[in-house]
Amino acid sequence: MKIRAIFILTFLMTAFSIEVLAQFNETIVSDRPGQSNSPNTVGKMVFQLQTGVQVGGGNADNYKRNDFELPAIIRFGITDKIELQTLWGLKNTTVERFNNESKSNGLNMANFGLRFNIFEESDKAPALGFEFIYKTRMISKDYKPDHPSTKFNIMASKGLSDLISITTNLGADFSGNGAQPGGFYTLNIVLSVNDQLSVFFENYGNFNGDYFDTFFDFGGAYILNDNLQLDLYGGFGYNDDTFDYFVTGGVSYRITGWRK
């Protein structure tokens, strides 16, 4: 316990001591669109909301699934290196198997997290960040796991030129229904068309010792002003004879008035 306490204290002291090295972005930077999260935080005393509407499903022999989701992420910067997060979601799922229909609906996500920017991007090295998510059981019974669980994510990003940048994530996700976590990865390539419009292509997936599922998505984002962004994108995957797909559109908005 003493070693753990010393580690936590050292971590916090280091984070606050290097705050002056972090850079605040004058234009909003959102985790939308795509599955990849940025290694950078929103900035000290900045409030940011990322939300949208998603429809999708899956098809296979004698199987059909339809999904409707309303995810939302709230981010708030404690310092320029540390942010707090809360993640919420509503979901409605209809599944047909051999002409038998079942439905699930309600709150499917009620999570809390912390993101820490370890390094800013430099000419020779990418930006690097770490994220910890605590997944509670404060959700509807249709989606409730046996136990609370956690998710860990290491994030990196690098601009290859004024037009192209790459973001990648790698982590472990505990479901709450067993001791064995699943791994996940993302690889996101962004092309900046101009100062407002960007498009992206992404490969991402989930894996453990028993499976490796991979997916693709693509789309774009448009920045209306320094604090407001709209996005539209979709994705698909074919794994274990099942074709999965989704289309989503959303908005990211931030408030910077509390920042001094």
Backbone as CSV, one residue per row, in Angstrom:
resi,resn,N_x,N_y,N_z,CA_x,CA_y,CA_z,C_x,C_y,C_z
1,MET,0.816,-1.203,0.000,0.000,0.000,0.000,0.859,1.266,0.000
2,LYS,1.960,1.254,0.779,2.829,2.420,0.820,3.446,2.689,-0.539
3,ILE,3.862,1.614,-1.227,4.465,1.774,-2.558,3.452,2.356,-3.530
4,ARG,2.193,1.871,-3.461,1.156,2.382,-4.352,0.892,3.855,-4.082
5,ALA,0.838,4.235,-2.796,0.589,5.634,-2.441,1.716,6.537,-2.929
6,ILE,2.960,6.066,-2.789,4.097,6.846,-3.263,4.043,7.015,-4.776
7,PHE,3.655,5.952,-5.488,3.555,6.015,-6.948,2.501,7.035,-7.375
8,ILE,1.315,6.994,-6.726,0.243,7.919,-7.078,0.657,9.361,-6.805
9,LEU,1.293,9.593,-5.647,1.734,10.941,-5.297,2.761,11.454,-6.295
10,THR,3.698,10.599,-6.659,4.719,10.983,-7.641,4.101,11.308,-8.991
11,PHE,3.104,10.485,-9.392,2.407,10.703,-10.659,1.731,12.069,-10.678
12,LEU,1.012,12.404,-9.607,0.295,13.669,-9.556,1.246,14.859,-9.519
13,MET,2.314,14.741,-8.730,3.281,15.828,-8.655,3.939,16.066,-10.002
14,THR,4.258,14.985,-10.706,4.870,15.109,-12.032,3.911,15.752,-13.010
15,ALA,2.636,15.312,-12.973,1.647,15.850,-13.903,1.468,17.344,-13.718
16,PHE,1.362,17.796,-12.467,1.158,19.214,-12.217,2.423,20.024,-12.486
17,SER,3.579,19.423,-12.260,4.821,20.170,-12.436,5.147,20.429,-13.893
18,ILE,4.661,19.558,-14.801,4.971,19.743,-16.220,3.801,20.340,-16.981
19,GLU,2.847,20.863,-16.243,1.691,21.464,-16.892,2.097,22.585,-17.843
20,VAL,3.105,23.344,-17.478,3.493,24.490,-18.291,4.004,24.063,-19.657
21,LEU,4.359,22.805,-19.825,4.870,22.333,-21.109,3.755,21.973,-22.076
22,ALA,2.532,21.831,-21.569,1.425,21.434,-22.424,0.945,22.613,-23.259
23,GLN,0.365,22.300,-24.402,-0.102,23.328,-25.313,-1.615,23.242,-25.460
24,PHE,-2.281,24.379,-25.336,-3.724,24.449,-25.543,-3.996,24.711,-27.011
25,ASN,-4.881,23.905,-27.619,-5.190,24.069,-29.026,-6.271,25.129,-29.192
26,GLU,-6.033,26.114,-30.037,-6.985,27.209,-30.226,-8.248,26.751,-30.949
27,THR,-8.177,25.627,-31.658,-9.330,25.056,-32.351,-9.695,23.728,-31.705
28,ILE,-10.969,23.447,-31.594,-11.438,22.240,-30.941,-10.813,20.987,-31.560
29,VAL,-10.411,20.054,-30.681,-9.908,18.747,-31.097,-10.772,17.702,-30.415
30,SER,-11.499,16.919,-31.214,-12.458,15.955,-30.674,-12.010,14.529,-30.956
31,ASP,-12.471,13.592,-30.121,-12.251,12.176,-30.413,-13.163,11.698,-31.541
32,ARG,-14.205,12.443,-31.824,-15.024,12.176,-32.994,-14.401,12.874,-34.192
33,PRO,-14.508,12.324,-35.400,-15.101,11.029,-35.727,-14.075,9.901,-35.595
34,GLY,-14.572,8.667,-35.525,-13.707,7.505,-35.454,-13.689,6.878,-34.079
35,GLN,-12.923,5.790,-33.969,-12.807,5.039,-32.724,-11.574,5.442,-31.916
36,SER,-10.640,6.152,-32.529,-9.383,6.498,-31.878,-9.543,7.703,-30.963
37,ASN,-8.917,7.637,-29.794,-8.880,8.760,-28.867,-7.545,9.480,-28.961
38,SER,-7.596,10.790,-28.799,-6.390,11.612,-28.874,-5.568,11.479,-27.606
39,PRO,-4.237,11.528,-27.689,-3.401,11.535,-26.488,-3.408,12.883,-25.771
40,ASN,-3.997,13.897,-26.374,-4.033,15.220,-25.776,-5.331,15.446,-25.012
41,THR,-5.290,16.320,-24.036,-6.470,16.658,-23.257,-7.143,17.888,-23.844
42,VAL,-8.305,18.252,-23.283,-9.028,19.421,-23.797,-8.411,20.727,-23.330
43,GLY,-7.623,20.693,-22.253,-6.999,21.905,-21.729,-7.591,22.317,-20.395
44,LYS,-6.817,23.036,-19.640,-7.214,23.445,-18.287,-8.482,24.298,-18.299
45,MET,-9.452,23.896,-17.457,-10.715,24.600,-17.275,-11.518,24.695,-18.568
46,VAL,-11.397,23.682,-19.410,-12.176,23.607,-20.643,-13.197,22.480,-20.509
47,PHE,-14.442,22.764,-20.830,-15.532,21.784,-20.828,-15.835,21.397,-22.264
48,GLN,-15.916,20.097,-22.543,-16.179,19.656,-23.913,-17.184,18.513,-23.926
49,LEU,-18.183,18.623,-24.789,-19.203,17.600,-24.981,-19.072,17.006,-26.368
50,GLN,-19.095,15.666,-26.448,-19.043,14.953,-27.719,-20.212,13.974,-27.742
51,THR,-21.128,14.140,-28.686,-22.311,13.283,-28.712,-22.781,13.092,-30.150
52,GLY,-23.725,12.150,-30.343,-24.220,11.875,-31.674,-25.325,10.836,-31.648
53,VAL,-25.736,10.448,-32.834,-26.750,9.408,-33.038,-26.148,8.344,-33.945
54,GLN,-26.314,7.076,-33.569,-25.735,5.987,-34.349,-26.779,4.906,-34.610
55,VAL,-26.851,4.459,-35.860,-27.702,3.333,-36.237,-26.825,2.288,-36.913
56,GLY,-27.166,1.032,-36.727,-26.367,-0.034,-37.322,-26.983,-1.384,-37.067
57,GLY,-26.164,-2.410,-37.240,-26.657,-3.762,-37.035,-25.685,-4.810,-37.510
58,GLY,-26.196,-6.025,-37.632,-25.396,-7.144,-38.083,-26.262,-8.185,-38.745
59,ASN,-25.690,-8.893,-39.730,-26.440,-9.912,-40.463,-25.594,-11.159,-40.662
60,ALA,-26.211,-12.314,-40.499,-25.607,-13.610,-40.775,-26.737,-14.592,-41.064
61,ASP,-26.399,-15.848,-41.349,-27.431,-16.854,-41.580,-28.284,-17.021,-40.331
62,ASN,-29.608,-16.842,-40.502,-30.566,-16.993,-39.397,-30.293,-16.044,-38.239
63,TYR,-29.685,-14.892,-38.542,-29.382,-13.910,-37.506,-29.475,-12.512,-38.100
64,LYS,-30.138,-11.621,-37.362,-30.225,-10.217,-37.764,-30.297,-9.363,-36.507
65,ARG,-29.506,-8.274,-36.479,-29.475,-7.367,-35.333,-29.596,-5.927,-35.811
66,ASN,-30.449,-5.155,-35.126,-30.593,-3.729,-35.406,-30.283,-2.948,-34.134
67,ASP,-29.429,-1.924,-34.255,-29.013,-1.124,-33.112,-29.348,0.342,-33.342
68,PHE,-29.748,1.005,-32.253,-29.905,2.457,-32.242,-29.255,2.964,-30.964
69,GLU,-28.294,3.908,-31.098,-27.507,4.330,-29.940,-27.414,5.855,-29.858
70,LEU,-27.363,6.323,-28.599,-27.149,7.745,-28.315,-25.997,7.861,-27.314
71,PRO,-24.764,7.907,-27.785,-23.613,8.031,-26.877,-23.283,9.490,-26.590
72,ALA,-22.700,9.732,-25.412,-22.269,11.080,-25.050,-21.057,10.995,-24.138
73,ILE,-20.080,11.840,-24.380,-18.877,11.921,-23.548,-18.699,13.368,-23.109
74,ILE,-18.520,13.564,-21.810,-18.244,14.877,-21.249,-16.809,14.882,-20.746
75,ARG,-16.033,15.866,-21.163,-14.622,15.977,-20.787,-14.376,17.336,-20.130
76,PHE,-13.558,17.332,-19.065,-13.245,18.581,-18.381,-11.781,18.582,-17.969
77,GLY,-11.063,19.626,-18.333,-9.638,19.706,-18.053,-9.347,20.231,-16.660
78,ILE,-8.667,19.422,-15.864,-8.206,19.855,-14.548,-6.933,20.697,-14.689
79,THR,-6.016,20.212,-15.511,-4.838,20.973,-15.923,-4.707,20.790,-17.429
80,ASP,-3.657,21.358,-18.003,-3.432,21.131,-19.433,-2.921,19.723,-19.718
81,LYS,-2.601,18.960,-18.677,-2.121,17.589,-18.851,-3.123,16.530,-18.401
82,ILE,-4.112,16.914,-17.590,-5.038,15.946,-17.004,-6.477,16.381,-17.254
83,GLU,-7.311,15.439,-17.679,-8.734,15.714,-17.804,-9.553,14.598,-17.163
84,LEU,-10.725,14.961,-16.679,-11.703,14.011,-16.174,-12.762,13.781,-17.243
85,GLN,-13.342,12.575,-17.253,-14.348,12.228,-18.253,-15.514,11.499,-17.598
86,THR,-16.673,11.631,-18.194,-17.780,10.749,-17.887,-18.451,10.372,-19.202
87,LEU,-18.789,9.085,-19.354,-19.284,8.537,-20.609,-20.640,7.874,-20.354
88,TRP,-21.644,8.257,-21.154,-22.996,7.750,-20.986,-23.555,7.334,-22.340
89,GLY,-24.508,6.390,-22.304,-25.090,5.949,-23.555,-26.440,5.296,-23.372
90,LEU,-27.325,5.523,-24.334,-28.606,4.828,-24.432,-28.578,3.945,-25.668
91,LYS,-29.159,2.749,-25.561,-29.102,1.816,-26.676,-30.388,1.009,-26.768
92,ASN,-30.798,0.761,-27.992,-31.930,-0.118,-28.262,-31.486,-1.158,-29.278
93,THR,-31.616,-2.429,-28.930,-31.162,-3.520,-29.795,-32.287,-4.527,-30.018
94,THR,-32.490,-4.893,-31.268,-33.441,-5.945,-31.627,-32.693,-7.055,-32.343
95,VAL,-32.844,-8.294,-31.865,-32.137,-9.444,-32.433,-33.161,-10.490,-32.873
96,GLU,-32.992,-10.981,-34.102,-33.818,-12.073,-34.618,-32.937,-13.295,-34.860
97,ARG,-33.274,-14.412,-34.222,-32.583,-15.686,-34.419,-33.617,-16.759,-34.747
98,PHE,-33.502,-17.324,-35.940,-34.420,-18.385,-36.345,-35.874,-17.959,-36.114
99,ASN,-36.185,-16.712,-36.546,-37.532,-16.152,-36.467,-37.994,-15.856,-35.040
100,ASN,-37.099,-15.952,-34.062,-37.414,-15.559,-32.689,-36.789,-14.201,-32.409
101,GLU,-37.593,-13.259,-31.919,-37.131,-11.889,-31.697,-36.940,-11.588,-30.220
102,SER,-35.851,-10.911,-29.897,-35.596,-10.439,-28.540,-35.152,-8.986,-28.603
103,LYS,-35.460,-8.235,-27.526,-35.128,-6.820,-27.501,-34.398,-6.460,-26.218
104,SER,-33.450,-5.534,-26.347,-32.736,-4.967,-25.206,-32.750,-3.454,-25.359
105,ASN,-32.963,-2.752,-24.254,-32.962,-1.294,-24.360,-32.668,-0.671,-23.003
106,GLY,-32.213,0.581,-23.043,-31.947,1.322,-21.824,-30.544,1.888,-21.792
107,LEU,-30.124,2.264,-20.602,-28.801,2.837,-20.386,-27.746,1.735,-20.478
108,ASN,-26.842,1.833,-21.447,-25.846,0.780,-21.651,-24.431,1.209,-21.285
109,MET,-24.271,2.458,-20.823,-22.940,2.939,-20.466,-23.063,4.024,-19.411
110,ALA,-22.310,3.861,-18.312,-22.240,4.866,-17.247,-20.839,4.776,-16.652
111,ASN,-19.897,5.428,-17.333,-18.486,5.257,-17.012,-17.836,6.574,-16.591
112,PHE,-16.716,6.446,-15.881,-15.948,7.604,-15.448,-14.475,7.347,-15.754
113,GLY,-13.770,8.399,-16.164,-12.398,8.166,-16.576,-11.482,9.346,-16.351
114,LEU,-10.216,9.086,-16.619,-9.150,10.078,-16.500,-8.209,9.907,-17.684
115,ARG,-7.844,11.033,-18.294,-6.870,11.021,-19.393,-5.675,11.877,-19.001
116,PHE,-4.485,11.366,-19.294,-3.248,12.057,-18.942,-2.358,12.148,-20.169
117,ASN,-1.986,13.369,-20.532,-1.052,13.573,-21.632,0.376,13.443,-21.107
118,ILE,1.078,12.420,-21.546,2.432,12.152,-21.071,3.440,13.049,-21.777
119,PHE,3.361,13.086,-23.118,4.274,13.913,-23.901,3.498,14.654,-24.976
120,GLU,3.875,15.893,-25.227,3.401,16.616,-26.391,4.166,16.144,-27.623
121,GLU,3.578,16.331,-28.783,4.254,15.967,-30.030,5.446,16.883,-30.267
122,SER,6.532,16.297,-30.766,7.714,17.062,-31.147,8.080,16.722,-32.586
123,ASP,9.137,17.332,-33.090,9.543,17.061,-34.470,9.903,15.594,-34.680
124,LYS,10.466,14.961,-33.639,10.961,13.595,-33.786,10.090,12.538,-33.111
125,ALA,9.190,12.951,-32.227,8.436,11.979,-31.441,6.945,12.305,-31.474
126,PRO,6.089,11.292,-31.370,4.643,11.526,-31.349,4.171,11.994,-29.980
127,ALA,2.979,12.558,-29.933,2.311,12.805,-28.658,1.900,11.465,-28.066
128,LEU,1.955,11.370,-26.743,1.653,10.112,-26.059,0.736,10.390,-24.875
129,GLY,-0.305,9.560,-24.718,-1.240,9.742,-23.622,-1.696,8.415,-23.055
130,PHE,-2.269,8.497,-21.856,-2.781,7.314,-21.165,-4.187,7.615,-20.657
131,GLU,-5.065,6.615,-20.760,-6.446,6.788,-20.349,-6.898,5.609,-19.495
132,PHE,-7.601,5.924,-18.403,-8.172,4.905,-17.531,-9.677,5.147,-17.427
133,ILE,-10.470,4.103,-17.670,-11.927,4.190,-17.599,-12.440,3.189,-16.575
134,TYR,-13.290,3.654,-15.664,-13.965,2.783,-14.703,-15.416,2.616,-15.163
135,LYS,-15.805,1.377,-15.447,-17.140,1.088,-15.974,-18.036,0.599,-14.843
136,THR,-19.031,1.405,-14.484,-19.905,1.071,-13.374,-21.017,0.120,-13.823
137,ARG,-21.790,-0.352,-12.838,-22.964,-1.184,-13.097,-24.254,-0.373,-13.003
138,MET,-24.156,0.949,-13.055,-25.333,1.808,-12.956,-26.056,1.909,-14.299
139,ILE,-26.313,0.771,-14.912,-26.930,0.735,-16.231,-28.131,-0.208,-16.213
140,SER,-28.856,-0.263,-17.310,-30.067,-1.076,-17.381,-29.732,-2.560,-17.294
141,LYS,-30.688,-3.331,-16.781,-30.447,-4.756,-16.541,-30.132,-5.531,-17.822
142,ASP,-30.607,-5.041,-18.964,-30.329,-5.733,-20.232,-28.857,-5.704,-20.600
143,TYR,-28.102,-4.740,-20.067,-26.694,-4.588,-20.413,-25.763,-4.722,-19.207
144,LYS,-26.327,-4.979,-18.040,-25.542,-4.949,-16.808,-24.616,-6.155,-16.694
145,PRO,-23.307,-5.943,-16.469,-22.366,-7.047,-16.280,-22.427,-7.569,-14.850
146,ASP,-21.706,-8.636,-14.598,-21.681,-9.210,-13.253,-20.954,-8.322,-12.259
147,HIS,-19.923,-7.617,-12.737,-19.089,-6.812,-11.842,-18.710,-5.501,-12.525
148,PRO,-18.377,-4.462,-11.756,-17.753,-3.275,-12.357,-16.443,-3.681,-13.028
149,SER,-15.996,-2.890,-13.978,-14.786,-3.268,-14.714,-14.015,-2.024,-15.132
150,THR,-12.906,-2.235,-15.797,-12.029,-1.136,-16.187,-11.580,-1.282,-17.638
151,LYS,-11.036,-0.191,-18.136,-10.478,-0.162,-19.490,-9.241,0.717,-19.471
152,PHE,-8.171,0.244,-20.099,-6.910,0.986,-20.156,-6.556,1.233,-21.616
153,ASN,-6.046,2.425,-21.902,-5.765,2.793,-23.280,-4.486,3.622,-23.349
154,ILE,-3.565,3.240,-24.229,-2.380,4.030,-24.534,-2.575,4.622,-25.925
155,MET,-2.397,5.943,-26.052,-2.716,6.653,-27.282,-1.505,7.424,-27.789
156,ALA,-1.317,7.424,-29.095,-0.214,8.167,-29.705,-0.700,8.821,-30.992
157,SER,-0.135,9.982,-31.314,-0.479,10.654,-32.569,0.723,11.424,-33.081
158,LYS,0.795,11.551,-34.411,1.928,12.253,-35.039,1.477,12.832,-36.359
159,GLY,1.805,14.096,-36.570,1.580,14.714,-37.859,2.724,14.382,-38.803
160,LEU,2.402,13.775,-39.931,3.429,13.421,-40.909,3.737,14.592,-41.835
161,SER,2.762,15.478,-41.981,2.929,16.686,-42.788,1.823,17.650,-42.387
162,ASP,1.714,18.772,-43.100,0.626,19.709,-42.822,-0.729,19.116,-43.200
163,LEU,-0.720,18.068,-44.011,-1.976,17.504,-44.515,-2.366,16.184,-43.856
164,ILE,-1.389,15.389,-43.414,-1.673,14.027,-42.957,-1.204,13.832,-41.522
165,SER,-2.050,13.182,-40.718,-1.688,12.814,-39.353,-2.190,11.412,-39.052
166,ILE,-1.541,10.764,-38.094,-1.887,9.388,-37.706,-2.101,9.345,-36.198
167,THR,-3.164,8.646,-35.790,-3.427,8.377,-34.384,-3.626,6.888,-34.203
168,THR,-3.035,6.338,-33.160,-3.199,4.914,-32.879,-3.457,4.694,-31.397
169,ASN,-4.281,3.712,-31.078,-4.605,3.331,-29.700,-4.330,1.843,-29.518
170,LEU,-3.947,1.480,-28.296,-3.760,0.077,-27.940,-4.105,-0.077,-26.468
171,GLY,-4.950,-1.075,-26.144,-5.342,-1.191,-24.747,-5.997,-2.503,-24.413
172,ALA,-6.484,-2.573,-23.179,-7.150,-3.754,-22.644,-8.492,-3.334,-22.067
173,ASP,-9.509,-4.168,-22.295,-10.867,-3.858,-21.878,-11.451,-5.048,-21.123
174,PHE,-11.782,-4.840,-19.841,-12.403,-5.881,-19.025,-13.926,-5.750,-19.145
175,SER,-14.606,-6.853,-19.420,-16.045,-6.822,-19.657,-16.862,-6.776,-18.381
176,GLY,-16.297,-7.246,-17.268,-17.062,-7.370,-16.036,-17.729,-8.714,-15.881
177,ASN,-17.572,-9.584,-16.872,-18.172,-10.923,-16.834,-17.137,-12.029,-16.767
178,GLY,-15.889,-11.680,-16.560,-14.816,-12.659,-16.470,-13.502,-11.975,-16.187
179,ALA,-12.512,-12.776,-15.787,-11.217,-12.202,-15.424,-10.356,-11.883,-16.638
180,GLN,-10.623,-12.520,-17.770,-9.796,-12.360,-18.955,-10.190,-11.105,-19.727
181,PRO,-9.296,-10.119,-19.899,-9.642,-8.927,-20.672,-9.536,-9.187,-22.161
182,GLY,-10.166,-8.344,-22.934,-9.982,-8.337,-24.368,-9.080,-7.188,-24.758
183,GLY,-8.290,-7.392,-25.778,-7.455,-6.322,-26.287,-8.162,-5.550,-27.393
184,PHE,-7.713,-4.335,-27.641,-8.254,-3.554,-28.750,-7.153,-2.680,-29.339
185,TYR,-7.332,-2.303,-30.592,-6.378,-1.437,-31.279,-7.122,-0.532,-32.250
186,THR,-6.511,0.591,-32.610,-7.022,1.461,-33.666,-5.852,2.036,-34.447
187,LEU,-6.099,2.321,-35.701,-5.139,3.028,-36.555,-5.924,3.984,-37.432
188,ASN,-5.777,5.288,-37.175,-6.589,6.311,-37.801,-5.693,7.244,-38.613
189,ILE,-6.024,7.425,-39.879,-5.277,8.315,-40.770,-6.194,9.462,-41.188
190,VAL,-5.768,10.698,-40.913,-6.581,11.888,-41.195,-5.915,12.712,-42.285
191,LEU,-6.719,13.151,-43.246,-6.279,14.066,-44.294,-7.010,15.389,-44.113
192,SER,-6.258,16.467,-43.902,-6.837,17.797,-43.747,-7.013,18.420,-45.127
193,VAL,-8.268,18.553,-45.542,-8.556,19.137,-46.854,-8.292,20.640,-46.818
194,ASN,-8.754,21.287,-45.746,-8.467,22.697,-45.501,-8.589,22.942,-43.997
195,ASP,-8.636,24.212,-43.578,-8.675,24.509,-42.151,-9.962,24.042,-41.479
196,GLN,-11.032,23.849,-42.252,-12.313,23.445,-41.677,-12.644,21.970,-41.908
197,LEU,-12.307,21.440,-43.054,-12.745,20.101,-43.447,-11.609,19.083,-43.366
198,SER,-11.898,17.930,-42.769,-10.949,16.818,-42.743,-11.691,15.518,-43.007
199,VAL,-11.001,14.560,-43.600,-11.555,13.231,-43.851,-10.596,12.210,-43.252
200,PHE,-11.121,11.016,-42.963,-10.284,10.013,-42.319,-10.638,8.617,-42.801
201,PHE,-9.672,7.711,-42.623,-9.871,6.273,-42.815,-9.261,5.576,-41.611
202,GLU,-9.939,4.535,-41.125,-9.502,3.906,-39.892,-9.715,2.394,-39.923
203,ASN,-8.752,1.687,-39.368,-8.881,0.261,-39.093,-8.805,0.070,-37.583
204,TYR,-9.716,-0.739,-37.037,-9.725,-0.986,-35.597,-10.242,-2.394,-35.342
205,GLY,-10.009,-2.895,-34.131,-10.446,-4.253,-33.856,-10.332,-4.643,-32.400
206,ASN,-10.819,-5.853,-32.134,-10.804,-6.454,-30.798,-10.205,-7.841,-30.901
207,PHE,-9.516,-8.268,-29.826,-8.869,-9.569,-29.899,-8.612,-10.117,-28.508
208,ASN,-8.493,-11.431,-28.436,-7.906,-12.131,-27.287,-7.378,-13.462,-27.803
209,GLY,-7.180,-14.446,-26.946,-6.616,-15.706,-27.404,-7.535,-16.520,-28.277
210,ASP,-8.844,-16.179,-28.296,-9.826,-16.977,-29.035,-10.312,-16.336,-30.316
211,TYR,-10.113,-15.032,-30.482,-10.658,-14.388,-31.681,-9.849,-13.145,-32.022
212,PHE,-10.012,-12.699,-33.262,-9.456,-11.431,-33.742,-10.470,-10.857,-34.725
213,ASP,-11.195,-9.828,-34.309,-12.205,-9.179,-35.141,-11.688,-7.818,-35.582
214,THR,-11.783,-7.551,-36.863,-11.280,-6.291,-37.400,-12.376,-5.570,-38.169
215,PHE,-12.347,-4.223,-38.124,-13.375,-3.386,-38.720,-12.717,-2.188,-39.421
216,PHE,-13.517,-1.523,-40.255,-13.057,-0.331,-40.951,-14.138,0.742,-40.868
217,ASP,-13.725,2.000,-40.752,-14.671,3.100,-40.859,-14.008,4.290,-41.541
218,PHE,-14.837,5.199,-42.025,-14.343,6.349,-42.766,-15.410,7.436,-42.757
219,GLY,-14.989,8.664,-42.960,-15.925,9.788,-42.973,-15.186,11.098,-42.858
220,GLY,-15.848,12.086,-42.258,-15.222,13.393,-42.180,-15.794,14.251,-41.076
221,ALA,-15.125,15.376,-40.843,-15.538,16.341,-39.831,-15.400,17.743,-40.414
222,TYR,-16.288,18.629,-39.948,-16.250,20.018,-40.407,-16.293,20.930,-39.193
223,ILE,-15.320,21.822,-39.077,-15.237,22.763,-37.968,-15.965,24.046,-38.341
224,LEU,-17.082,24.325,-37.645,-17.864,25.531,-37.919,-17.206,26.765,-37.332
225,ASN,-16.633,26.614,-36.124,-15.849,27.683,-35.510,-14.861,27.043,-34.548
226,ASP,-14.119,27.839,-33.810,-13.060,27.291,-32.962,-13.574,26.308,-31.922
227,ASN,-14.866,26.400,-31.574,-15.406,25.590,-30.480,-16.512,24.630,-30.898
228,LEU,-16.772,24.489,-32.188,-17.892,23.657,-32.641,-17.499,22.846,-33.870
229,GLN,-17.741,21.524,-33.808,-17.414,20.620,-34.915,-18.576,19.672,-35.172
230,LEU,-18.850,19.416,-36.444,-19.836,18.423,-36.863,-19.113,17.270,-37.546
231,ASP,-19.697,16.051,-37.457,-19.060,14.904,-38.100,-20.103,13.955,-38.667
232,LEU,-19.675,13.167,-39.645,-20.504,12.136,-40.258,-19.587,11.020,-40.745
233,TYR,-19.868,9.786,-40.326,-19.031,8.674,-40.770,-19.758,7.350,-40.594
234,GLY,-19.194,6.296,-41.159,-19.779,4.966,-41.064,-18.700,3.913,-41.137
235,GLY,-19.082,2.674,-40.797,-18.098,1.597,-40.787,-18.723,0.237,-40.986
236,PHE,-17.850,-0.750,-41.155,-18.313,-2.115,-41.393,-17.226,-3.103,-41.005
237,GLY,-17.619,-4.368,-40.898,-16.680,-5.449,-40.643,-17.331,-6.782,-40.950
238,TYR,-16.522,-7.753,-41.334,-17.026,-9.101,-41.602,-16.165,-10.083,-40.819
239,ASN,-16.736,-10.631,-39.736,-16.013,-11.532,-38.850,-16.920,-12.691,-38.440
240,ASP,-16.390,-13.900,-38.471,-17.144,-15.099,-38.082,-18.470,-15.189,-38.829
241,ASP,-18.416,-14.939,-40.144,-19.579,-15.035,-41.032,-20.679,-14.030,-40.703
242,THR,-20.340,-12.963,-39.988,-21.310,-11.923,-39.650,-20.846,-10.592,-40.211
243,PHE,-21.746,-9.921,-40.927,-21.453,-8.591,-41.471,-22.045,-7.547,-40.531
244,ASP,-21.184,-6.715,-39.928,-21.606,-5.635,-39.039,-21.407,-4.297,-39.737
245,TYR,-22.277,-3.338,-39.419,-22.209,-2.025,-40.055,-22.799,-0.970,-39.130
246,PHE,-22.455,0.301,-39.376,-23.062,1.404,-38.649,-22.875,2.703,-39.428
247,VAL,-23.746,3.661,-39.153,-23.645,5.027,-39.666,-23.933,5.958,-38.497
248,THR,-23.155,7.018,-38.349,-23.343,7.922,-37.221,-23.022,9.358,-37.608
249,GLY,-23.699,10.262,-36.966,-23.417,11.675,-37.113,-23.452,12.340,-35.753
250,GLY,-22.635,13.368,-35.568,-22.588,13.942,-34.238,-22.022,15.340,-34.207
251,VAL,-21.892,15.821,-32.981,-21.413,17.183,-32.746,-20.454,17.175,-31.559
252,SER,-19.450,18.027,-31.625,-18.529,18.253,-30.515,-18.516,19.749,-30.242
253,TYR,-18.682,20.093,-28.956,-18.767,21.510,-28.578,-17.991,21.728,-27.296
254,ARG,-17.262,22.830,-27.226,-16.501,23.111,-26.022,-16.759,24.527,-25.516
255,ILE,-16.565,24.703,-24.195,-16.674,25.994,-23.527,-15.318,26.344,-22.955
256,THR,-14.760,27.462,-23.365,-13.422,27.864,-22.923,-13.431,29.096,-22.039
257,GLY,-14.627,29.609,-21.702,-14.720,30.858,-20.963,-14.144,30.817,-19.564
258,TRP,-14.067,29.603,-18.983,-13.491,29.480,-17.630,-11.972,29.483,-17.642
259,ARG,-11.404,29.329,-18.803,-9.947,29.258,-18.918,-9.339,30.650,-18.796
260,LYS,-8.293,30.784,-18.005,-7.637,32.072,-17.823,-6.267,32.062,-18.493
